[in-house]
Amino acid sequence: MSQQQQQQQQQQQKLNVDLSQAQDVGCEKCENLYFTPVIMIKRLSALLSPTGQEIKFPVQGFQCTSCKAVETPFSE
């Protein structure tokens, strides 16, 4: 089987997921189940940057529609 055929088969397998078996994830603060996508802008100083220059980059997070708490990959 070629690499392309393997990739296509993997993509098809990913699409064959029964979402009724997935667990809902609620807000950590109020347990609400609904969120709005938001974007945070992070800044990396030139000292930490791999290019030696300051970098600004977007990080996607989710804001609870009830209590407005924001959860990002950096949230604890």
Contact map, one row per residue, 1 for C-alpha under 8 A:
1110110000000000000000000000000000000000000000000000000000000000000000000000
1111110000000000000000000000000000000000000000000000000000000000000000000000
1111111000000000000000000000000000000000000000000000000000000000000000000000
0111111100000000000000000000000000000000000000000000000000000000000000000000
1111111110000000000000000000000000000000000000000000000000000000000000000000
1111111111000000000000000000000000000000000000000000000000000000000000000000
0011111111100000000000000000000000000000000000000000000000000000000000000000
0001111111110000000000000000000000000000000000000000000000000000000000000000
0000111111111000000000000000000000000000000000000000000000000000000000000000
0000011111111100000000000000000000000000000000000000000000000000000000000000
0000001111111110000000000000000000000000000000000000000000000000000000000000
0000000111111111000000000000000000000000000000000000000000000000000000000000
0000000011111111100000000000000000000000000000000000000000000000000000000000
0000000001111111100000000000000000000000000000000000000000000000000000000000
0000000000111111100000000000000000000000000000000000000000000000000000000000
0000000000011111110000000000000000000000000000000000000000000000000000000000
0000000000001111111000000000000000000000000000000000000000000000000000000000
0000000000000001111111000000000000000000000000000000000000000000000000000000
0000000000000000111111000000000000000000000000000000000000000000000000000000
0000000000000000011111000000000000000000000000000000000000000000000000000000
0000000000000000011111100000000000000000000000000000000000000000000000000000
0000000000000000011111110000000000000000000000000000000000000000000000000000
0000000000000000000011111000000000000000000000000000000000000000000000000000
0000000000000000000001111100000010000000000000000000000000000000000000000000
0000000000000000000000111110000010000000000000000000000000000000000000000000
0000000000000000000000011111011111000000000000000000000000000000000000000000
0000000000000000000000001111111111000000000000000000000000000001000010000000
0000000000000000000000000111111000000000000000000000000000000000000000000000
0000000000000000000000000011111000000000000000000000000000000000001010000000
0000000000000000000000000111111100000000000000000000000000000000011000000000
0000000000000000000000000111111110000000000000000000000000000000000000000000
0000000000000000000000000110011111000000000000000000000000000001110000000000
0000000000000000000000011110001111100000000000000000000000000001000000000000
0000000000000000000000000110000111110000000000000000000000000001110000000000
0000000000000000000000000000000011111000000000000000000000000111100000000000
0000000000000000000000000000000001111100000000000000000000000111100000000000
0000000000000000000000000000000000111110000000000000000000011110000000000000
0000000000000000000000000000000000011111000000000000000000011110000000000000
0000000000000000000000000000000000001111100000000000000001111000000000000000
0000000000000000000000000000000000000111110000000000000001111000000000000000
0000000000000000000000000000000000000011111000000000000111100000000000000000
0000000000000000000000000000000000000001111100000000000111100000000000000000
0000000000000000000000000000000000000000111110000000011110000000000000000000
0000000000000000000000000000000000000000011111011000011100000000000000000000
0000000000000000000000000000000000000000001111111000111000000000000000000000
0000000000000000000000000000000000000000000111111011111000000000000000000000
0000000000000000000000000000000000000000000011111001110000000000000000000000
0000000000000000000000000000000000000000000111111101000000000000000000000000
0000000000000000000000000000000000000000000111111111111000000000000000000000
0000000000000000000000000000000000000000000000011111100000000000000000000000
0000000000000000000000000000000000000000000001001111100000000000000000000000
0000000000000000000000000000000000000000000001111111110000000000000000000000
0000000000000000000000000000000000000000000011101111111000000000000000000000
0000000000000000000000000000000000000000001111101001111100000000000000000000
0000000000000000000000000000000000000000001111001000111110000000000000000000
0000000000000000000000000000000000000000111100000000011111000000000000000000
0000000000000000000000000000000000000000111000000000001111100000000000000000
0000000000000000000000000000000000000011110000000000000111110000000000000000
0000000000000000000000000000000000000011110000000000000011111000000000010000
0000000000000000000000000000000000001111000000000000000001111100000000010000
0000000000000000000000000000000000001111000000000000000000111110000001111000
0000000000000000000000000000000000111100000000000000000000011111000001110000
0000000000000000000000000000000000111100000000000000000000001111100111100000
0000000000000000000000000010000111110000000000000000000000000111111111000000
0000000000000000000000000000000101110000000000000000000000000011111100000000
0000000000000000000000000000010101000000000000000000000000000001111100000000
0000000000000000000000000000110000000000000000000000000000000001111110000000
0000000000000000000000000000000000000000000000000000000000000011111111000000
0000000000000000000000000010100000000000000000000000000000000011001111100000
0000000000000000000000000000000000000000000000000000000000001111000111110000
0000000000000000000000000000000000000000000000000000000000001110000011111110
0000000000000000000000000000000000000000000000000000000000111100000001111110
0000000000000000000000000000000000000000000000000000000000001000000000111110
0000000000000000000000000000000000000000000000000000000000000000000000111111
0000000000000000000000000000000000000000000000000000000000000000000000111111
0000000000000000000000000000000000000000000000000000000000000000000000000111
